[in-house]
């Protein structure tokens, strides 16, 4: 366990690591400890459970947080729960988000389930993440909490899986490179379509469609290349008519 925690400390840039059975339970545990009146979430590009935890939404550009709206809503009674790889499409500007929230004494919980391995995964008062299926660290089970200050958290990770987790963490950079390069190839192939956050780095590719012909063209490409896809609008991707090419499932 010590080796795994050391690796996660370096990835999250935090002193204390708590291994949990899921990211959802990690978020729940942290929010219970913080006990803030307002839980601010992004209006799209978050995770499924955010809607359960949040009671206020901040405006975004297809998931990327609008700092002016955040300034209006963040205060000392609030916590921002943010997916730093929004919708798995594009990285947030976590440095500016953290500065904005600190000016307003708002706590930042950075969900790094998709961004882990990037610098954006190292910003936040508290870091949470998932190791479940189709994540960059794709153990198929578990999550973690990272914090500089010690938290009264009871860890409940299945230690029988600790060696497998170590292997997945050590494979992270290789897996990320493969997924990112695959996304770049897809964006090049579909260059004539309207790709959301086309010039940003992500682990899925989301392509807008304006009519049935465009939709069918994107889907045909996915079928020909044997790529899984989902249809938006979906909160966890974008609130827009689009096809999300789920590269992270490769």
N, C-alpha and C positions, 0 to 999 in steps of 0.2 A: 504493500500500500504506500509506503514511503516514496518509492520511485514514481508512482503514478501521481501522487500529490506534488512532488517536485516538478514534474513535467507540466502539470496544470498551473502551478504557481507562475511558471515562466510564461505560459500562454496568456494568462489572465492578468499578470502583473499585480498579484495580491499575495498577502502573507499567509492567509488562512484558507484552507480548502476543506469543504464538507461534501462527502460523496453521498448521493441520494438515489432513491429508486426511480425518480423521474424528474424532468424539468418542471412539470406542472406542480408537483409537490414542493419543489424548491422555491418556486415563485410564491406559492401559498404560504410557506413557512416564513419567508422574508417579509411579505406584506403583513402577516400577523404580528411579527416582531416590531415592524415600523409603526403600525396602527395609525396611518394617516387618513384624514378625512377624504381627500381626493386622490384617486388613482387615474392618472392621465395615460391614455393609450393612443396610438396612431389610428387615423380613420380608415386605413387600409395597409396591407403589408405586414400585419402582425400575425400572431399565432391564434389558433382556435380558442384557447382558454382565455385570451386577453379580454374578450367580451364579458366573460364571467367575472373577471377581477376588476375591470375598469368601470368608472362611473363618469368619465369625461373624455372626449376625443379632441385631439389636436389635428388641425388641417395638414395635409401633405400634398406633395407633387408625386402622385403615384407611389406613395409610401415614404418618400423622403420628407422629413419634418420641416414645416414652415416655421422658421425661428421667430418671426413676428407674432404669429398666433401663440407659439409656446410662451413668449414673453408675457402675453396677456393672461395666460391661464396658470402658469407656474407660480407657486408661492410656498411659504414655510409649512403650510398644511397639506402639501401635495407630494406625490411621488410620481415620477415618469417611468413607466415600463415601456421600454423601446426595443424593437428588433433591430440590431445594428446592421444586419444584412437584410434590408427590408424586402419582404416577400421573396427572399433569395434572389432578388433581381439586381439590387444595387446597394452599396455601402452608404450608410448615413455619415454625415459629418459629425462624428461623435465628439471631437474636440470642441466645436462651437456649441453643440447641444449641452455638453457638460458645463462649459463656461456660463451659458445662459441660465442653466438651472442653479448653479452655485451662486450666481448674483442674486437669485430669488429664493435661496435656501430651500430649494426643491431637491429631494433625493432622486438619484438616477439609478435605476436597475437596468443594466445592459444585458439583454438576452443575446448570448453569443453562439447560440446553437448552429447558426449558419456562418457566422463571421470568424469563428475561432481559427487561429492561425494567421490573422491579419492584425494590423496595429489598431484597428477600430474595436477589436475585442479586448483591448487593454484600458479602455476608458469607462469610468463609471464608479459610483460609490460602492455598489454591490454588483457582482457579475453572476449570472446564472447561465446554465447551458444544458443541452441534451446530448445523449449518446445513442439515441434511438435510431431505428431504421431510416435510411436515406439522408442521414446527417453527414457532415464531413468526418466526424468520429462516429462511425456507423456500427457500434457494438450491437444495437438492437435492444438495448436496455439501459436505463439509468440516466443520471444527470448529476449536476454539481452546483454548489454555491461557493463563491470566492469573495473574500472581504479582507480589508486591512485590519479592521477591528474584529475582535473575537465575538462570535455570536453563540448564543445558547441554542445550538441546533443538535438534535439527535440524529446521527447518521444512520441510514437504513439500507445502504447499498449491499447487494449480495456479494460477499467477498470471494465466492467461488468463481466470479467472473473477472477478478482483478487482473489476472495475467493476460486475458484476452483484451481487456481494456488497454493495458500497456501497449500491446501490439498495435491496436487501432490508433492510439495516439502517435506512436512512432511512424505510422504510415500516413499521417495526416497530410504532410506537405506533398507527397506523391499523389495522393488522392485529389487534393485541391488542384494541382497542376493539370491533372487529367480532365477534371470537370471544367475548369476554366478554358482550357484549350478546345474542348468539345463545344462549349458555348460560343467561342470565337468563330469556329468553323461554321456553326449553324447561322450565326449573324451574317457571315459572309455569303453563305448560300441564299439567305432570305433578304438580301440587301435591298431589294425593291419593295419590301413590305415595311409597314410602320412598326418598328420595334421599340418598345418602351425602354427608356434609359439605355439606348443602343450603345453608347460609348462608355458605359460604366461596367465594372467587373461584377459578375454574379455567377450563380450556380444553376439558374434556370434562364430560359429565354422566353419573354412574353411578347407576343406579336398581335397587334390590334387588327381587327377586320371591320370593314364597313358594309359588307354585303355577304350573301351566302357563297358567292363565287370565291371571294378571298378566303373565307373560312374553310371551304372545301380544299382550296389550294394548299393552305398551311397543313391541314390534316393529312392530305395526300403525301406531302413531304415527310411528315412524321411517320406515317405507315411505311413508306418506301425505305426510310432509314432505321425503321424499327425503334422509334423513340416514343416513350410514353408521353401522354399529354392530358391536360385537363382544360375545361372550358370556363372562362371567366364571364361575368363578374364573380369573384370569390374574395372574401375579406383577406384571406391569407396570401393573396397575390395582388390583384388590383380590382377596383370597382369599375370595370370597363369591359366592353365586348372584345374578347381577346382569347387567343389560344396560348396556354402556358406549356411550354415544352420542358418536361420535368427531367432535365439532364442529371440532376442529383440522384435520380433513381438508377442511373447506370452503374 
